[in-house]
């Protein structure tokens, strides 16, 4: 069998050092443009391909980032996977995705993750337990929580960084909009009781209503699940008439779309005349003609940029974990009454 060309063979043909060959094929490494052209020309002539596994043994860097998710039903997270993978690939990293159990900490996949000697971990829609935080801290693997923080405190809270939207401010935005448009009986459809995103969105909504002289009328939990959200909406509107809510903030767009189907198709209510509905995320489906959902937009690009920046700085320096909060914005469509 033909022997595969080595880095030294490329260096000899290009008349450069072997370290120059290594730098040429290392994303972000310093190498002159003239040297880069000579090395690439020699590599092409010899059919040389750098061996990422061999390099990882030398550098002790796998250039693999683990992405842990547990909730792919929400249309927001496919966007996150796409943008995060593209961003990391541009920086010379590869994404290895793991699926954790919904509503449970990611302990079950931790051993498998660490077997790959990943350089960092991003946890999106998955729970970080103290056990996971401790294990990652012991082996020096930085963890960034995406769109969630650990609400229980302790090691899990202080051993990881986080990137979130300003969920509290988003809840306030929804409250101000609904009050301004004349709604008076407000309901909240929560995601999970222990989800920091849902908690902060509800807290902002309740505080925003209170500041304007109103209170939360009813609440239910939809568990970020389409069918369970529909069941929750049926309970919220079980008593028709003057006591029923006339405004609803859903913990995300996925549940808001489920709510719209129940309100319109099952209960025969007019949206936005009878009931105003606001979602959270601004997934692509929110703009579809059948829904035209008014929602609070999470800015995916800035959130992804901040996540990658946190990973990069903590993989290369002993820095304290920190939290980044990205502003969100109101996107008004057709599920809230027009401005008077």
C-alpha positions as CSV (number, residue, x, y, z in Angstrom):
1,X,0.0,0.0,0.0
2,X,1.1,3.5,-0.7
3,X,2.5,5.4,2.3
4,X,0.5,8.5,3.2
5,X,2.6,11.7,2.9
6,X,3.8,13.2,6.2
7,X,4.1,16.8,7.3
8,X,7.8,16.5,7.0
9,X,7.5,15.5,3.3
10,X,5.4,18.7,2.7
11,X,8.0,20.8,4.6
12,X,10.8,19.3,2.5
13,X,9.0,20.0,-0.8
14,X,8.0,23.5,0.2
15,X,11.5,24.2,1.7
16,X,10.0,25.3,5.0
17,X,10.1,24.0,8.6
18,X,7.7,21.3,9.8
19,X,6.3,23.8,12.3
20,X,5.4,26.1,9.4
21,X,3.4,23.2,7.9
22,X,1.6,22.7,11.3
23,X,0.8,26.5,11.6
24,X,-0.6,26.5,8.0
25,X,-3.1,23.9,8.9
26,X,-3.9,25.3,12.4
27,X,-6.8,27.8,12.3
28,X,-5.8,31.1,13.7
29,X,-2.1,30.3,13.8
30,X,0.4,32.9,12.6
31,X,2.0,32.2,9.2
32,X,3.0,34.5,6.3
33,X,0.9,34.4,3.1
34,X,3.9,33.4,1.1
35,X,4.7,30.5,3.3
36,X,1.0,29.5,3.4
37,X,0.9,29.4,-0.4
38,X,4.0,27.2,-0.7
39,X,2.8,24.8,1.9
40,X,-0.6,24.4,0.4
41,X,0.9,23.9,-3.1
42,X,3.2,21.2,-1.8
43,X,0.4,19.5,0.2
44,X,-1.8,19.5,-2.9
45,X,1.0,18.0,-5.0
46,X,1.7,15.2,-2.5
47,X,-2.0,14.6,-1.6
48,X,-1.3,15.5,2.1
49,X,-4.1,15.8,4.5
50,X,-3.5,16.8,8.1
51,X,-4.4,14.2,10.7
52,X,-6.6,15.8,13.3
53,X,-6.4,12.9,15.7
54,X,-2.6,12.8,15.6
55,X,-2.5,16.5,16.2
56,X,-4.8,16.3,19.2
57,X,-2.4,13.8,20.8
58,X,0.4,16.3,20.5
59,X,-1.4,19.4,21.4
60,X,-3.8,17.8,23.9
61,X,-6.6,19.7,22.2
62,X,-9.3,17.8,20.3
63,X,-10.9,20.9,18.8
64,X,-14.2,19.3,19.6
65,X,-17.0,21.1,21.4
66,X,-19.9,19.1,22.8
67,X,-23.4,20.4,22.4
68,X,-25.8,19.0,24.8
69,X,-29.5,19.4,24.1
70,X,-32.7,17.8,25.4
71,X,-35.5,19.7,23.6
72,X,-35.4,19.6,19.8
73,X,-39.1,20.0,19.4
74,X,-38.8,23.7,20.0
75,X,-38.1,25.3,16.6
76,X,-35.7,27.8,18.2
77,X,-33.0,25.2,18.8
78,X,-32.5,24.0,15.3
79,X,-31.5,27.6,14.6
80,X,-29.1,27.5,17.5
81,X,-27.5,24.3,16.2
82,X,-27.1,25.7,12.7
83,X,-25.6,29.1,13.8
84,X,-23.4,27.7,16.6
85,X,-22.0,24.9,14.3
86,X,-21.2,27.4,11.6
87,X,-19.5,29.8,14.0
88,X,-17.4,27.1,15.6
89,X,-16.4,25.6,12.3
90,X,-15.1,29.0,11.2
91,X,-12.9,29.0,14.3
92,X,-11.5,25.5,13.5
93,X,-13.7,23.6,15.9
94,X,-16.2,20.7,15.3
95,X,-19.5,20.1,17.1
96,X,-20.4,16.8,18.6
97,X,-24.0,16.7,19.7
98,X,-25.5,14.7,22.6
99,X,-29.1,14.3,23.5
100,X,-30.0,14.3,27.2
101,X,-33.3,13.3,28.8
102,X,-35.9,16.1,28.9
103,X,-36.5,17.5,32.4
104,X,-33.4,15.7,33.8
105,X,-29.8,16.8,34.3
106,X,-27.2,15.8,31.7
107,X,-25.4,13.4,34.1
108,X,-26.3,10.4,31.9
109,X,-24.3,11.6,28.9
110,X,-21.4,13.1,30.8
111,X,-19.1,10.0,30.8
112,X,-19.6,9.7,27.1
113,X,-18.9,13.4,26.5
114,X,-15.6,13.3,28.4
115,X,-14.4,10.2,26.6
116,X,-14.0,12.3,23.5
117,X,-11.7,14.7,25.4
118,X,-13.8,17.7,24.3
119,X,-12.3,21.2,24.6
120,X,-15.6,22.7,25.8
121,X,-19.3,22.0,26.4
122,X,-22.3,24.0,25.5
123,X,-25.5,23.1,27.3
124,X,-28.6,24.3,25.5
125,X,-32.0,23.3,26.9
126,X,-30.3,20.8,29.2
127,X,-29.8,21.0,32.9
128,X,-26.4,21.4,34.5
129,X,-26.2,19.5,37.8
130,X,-23.6,19.9,40.5
131,X,-22.1,16.5,39.5
132,X,-21.6,17.6,35.9
133,X,-20.2,20.9,37.0
134,X,-17.7,19.2,39.4
135,X,-16.5,16.6,36.9
136,X,-16.0,19.3,34.2
137,X,-14.1,21.5,36.6
138,X,-11.8,18.7,37.7
139,X,-10.7,18.0,34.1
140,X,-10.5,21.6,33.1
141,X,-13.4,21.6,30.5
142,X,-15.2,24.9,30.4
143,X,-19.0,24.8,30.3
144,X,-21.3,27.5,28.8
145,X,-25.0,27.3,29.4
146,X,-27.0,28.6,26.5
147,X,-30.4,30.2,27.1
148,X,-30.4,28.9,30.7
149,X,-28.7,29.4,34.1
150,X,-28.7,27.1,37.1
151,X,-31.3,28.3,39.4
152,X,-30.3,26.1,42.4
153,X,-27.0,27.9,42.9
154,X,-24.0,26.0,44.4
155,X,-21.3,24.6,42.2
156,X,-23.5,24.2,39.1
157,X,-24.2,28.0,39.2
158,X,-20.6,29.1,39.8
159,X,-18.6,26.6,37.7
160,X,-20.1,27.6,34.4
161,X,-20.7,30.6,32.3
162,X,-24.0,31.4,30.7
163,X,-25.5,33.3,27.8
164,X,-29.1,34.3,28.0
165,X,-31.6,36.8,26.5
166,X,-32.9,39.5,28.9
167,X,-35.9,37.3,29.6
168,X,-37.0,39.5,32.5
169,X,-37.1,42.6,30.2
170,X,-38.9,40.5,27.5
171,X,-41.7,39.7,30.0
172,X,-42.0,43.4,30.9
173,X,-42.3,44.3,27.2
174,X,-45.2,41.8,26.8
175,X,-46.9,43.3,29.8
176,X,-46.6,46.8,28.6
177,X,-47.9,45.9,25.1
178,X,-50.9,44.0,26.3
179,X,-52.0,46.7,28.8
180,X,-51.5,49.4,26.2
181,X,-53.8,47.5,23.8
182,X,-56.6,47.4,26.2
183,X,-56.4,43.8,27.6
184,X,-57.2,43.4,31.3
185,X,-57.2,39.7,32.4
186,X,-53.7,38.3,31.9
187,X,-52.6,34.7,31.8
188,X,-49.1,33.2,31.6
189,X,-48.4,29.8,30.1
190,X,-45.2,28.6,31.8
191,X,-42.6,26.2,30.3
192,X,-41.1,24.2,33.1
193,X,-41.2,25.2,36.7
194,X,-37.5,24.9,37.2
195,X,-36.5,26.5,33.9
196,X,-34.7,29.8,34.5
197,X,-35.9,31.2,31.1
198,X,-39.6,30.5,32.0
199,X,-39.1,31.8,35.5
200,X,-37.5,35.1,34.4
201,X,-40.1,35.7,31.7
202,X,-42.9,35.2,34.1
203,X,-41.3,37.4,36.7
204,X,-40.8,40.2,34.2
205,X,-44.4,39.8,33.1
206,X,-45.8,39.9,36.6
207,X,-43.7,42.9,37.6
208,X,-44.5,44.7,34.4
209,X,-48.2,44.2,35.1
210,X,-47.9,45.3,38.7
211,X,-46.1,48.5,37.7
212,X,-49.1,49.4,35.5
213,X,-51.7,48.6,38.1
214,X,-52.6,45.1,37.0
215,X,-52.1,41.5,38.3
216,X,-51.7,38.1,36.8
217,X,-55.2,36.5,36.5
218,X,-54.3,32.9,35.8
219,X,-51.3,30.6,35.0
220,X,-50.8,27.1,33.8
221,X,-47.7,25.0,32.9
222,X,-47.3,23.7,29.4
223,X,-43.9,22.0,29.9
224,X,-42.6,23.4,26.6
225,X,-44.6,20.6,24.9
226,X,-47.2,21.2,22.1
227,X,-49.8,18.7,23.3
228,X,-49.4,19.6,27.0
229,X,-49.5,23.3,26.2
230,X,-52.9,22.8,24.4
231,X,-54.2,21.0,27.5
232,X,-53.0,23.9,29.6
233,X,-54.8,26.4,27.4
234,X,-58.0,24.4,27.7
235,X,-57.8,24.6,31.5
236,X,-57.0,28.4,31.3
237,X,-60.2,29.0,29.3
238,X,-62.4,26.3,30.9
239,X,-64.7,29.0,32.3
240,X,-65.9,31.1,29.4
241,X,-67.3,34.6,29.9
242,X,-66.1,37.6,31.8
243,X,-63.8,35.6,34.1
244,X,-61.8,34.1,31.2
245,X,-58.4,35.6,30.3
246,X,-58.3,38.0,27.4
247,X,-54.5,38.1,27.1
248,X,-51.9,35.3,27.1
249,X,-48.1,35.3,27.3
250,X,-46.6,31.9,26.4
251,X,-43.2,30.9,27.6
252,X,-42.1,30.3,24.0
253,X,-43.4,30.4,20.5
254,X,-43.9,26.6,20.3
255,X,-46.5,26.8,23.1
256,X,-48.0,30.1,21.7
257,X,-48.7,28.4,18.4
258,X,-50.3,25.5,20.2
259,X,-52.5,28.0,22.1
260,X,-53.5,29.8,18.9
261,X,-54.8,26.5,17.4
262,X,-56.9,25.8,20.5
263,X,-58.3,29.3,20.9
264,X,-59.3,29.6,17.2
265,X,-60.2,26.1,16.1
266,X,-61.6,24.6,19.3
267,X,-63.0,27.5,21.4
268,X,-64.0,29.7,18.4
269,X,-62.4,32.8,19.9
270,X,-61.1,35.6,17.8
271,X,-57.4,36.5,18.0
272,X,-56.6,39.3,18.7
273,X,-60.1,40.7,19.3
274,X,-61.2,38.3,22.0
275,X,-57.8,37.2,23.2
276,X,-54.3,38.7,22.6
277,X,-51.4,36.2,22.4
278,X,-47.7,36.9,22.7
279,X,-45.0,34.3,22.3
280,X,-41.2,34.3,23.0
281,X,-38.3,33.4,20.7
282,X,-39.4,34.5,17.2
283,X,-38.9,31.2,15.5
284,X,-39.5,31.1,11.7
285,X,-42.9,29.6,12.0
286,X,-44.1,32.6,14.0
287,X,-44.1,34.7,10.8
288,X,-46.1,32.1,8.8
289,X,-49.3,33.5,7.4
290,X,-51.5,31.1,9.5
291,X,-50.1,32.5,12.7
292,X,-48.4,35.9,12.3
293,X,-47.5,35.7,16.0
294,X,-46.5,38.8,18.0
295,X,-43.5,37.7,20.0
296,X,-40.4,38.7,21.9
297,X,-37.4,38.0,19.7
298,X,-34.2,36.3,21.0
299,X,-31.2,37.5,19.0
300,X,-29.6,34.2,18.0
301,X,-26.5,35.6,16.3
302,X,-25.3,37.8,19.2
303,X,-26.1,34.9,21.6
304,X,-24.0,32.5,19.6
305,X,-21.2,35.0,19.2
306,X,-21.1,35.5,23.0
307,X,-21.1,31.7,23.6
308,X,-18.2,31.1,21.3
309,X,-16.3,34.0,22.7
310,X,-16.8,32.6,26.3
311,X,-15.6,29.2,25.2
312,X,-12.6,30.6,23.4
313,X,-11.4,32.7,26.3
314,X,-11.9,30.0,29.0
315,X,-10.3,27.3,26.9
316,X,-7.1,29.3,26.7
317,X,-7.0,31.1,30.1
318,X,-7.8,30.5,33.7
319,X,-10.7,33.0,33.8
320,X,-13.7,33.1,36.2
321,X,-17.0,32.0,34.7
322,X,-19.3,34.9,33.9
323,X,-22.8,35.6,32.6
324,X,-23.7,37.5,29.5
325,X,-27.3,38.9,29.0
326,X,-28.3,39.8,25.4
327,X,-31.1,42.3,24.8
328,X,-34.3,41.0,23.2
329,X,-36.8,42.9,21.1
330,X,-40.6,43.1,20.5
331,X,-41.8,41.8,17.1
332,X,-45.4,42.9,16.5
333,X,-47.5,41.0,14.0
334,X,-51.2,40.2,14.1
335,X,-52.1,38.4,17.4
336,X,-52.4,41.6,19.5
337,X,-54.9,44.4,18.8
338,X,-53.7,47.3,16.8
339,X,-52.6,50.5,18.6
340,X,-55.6,52.7,19.4
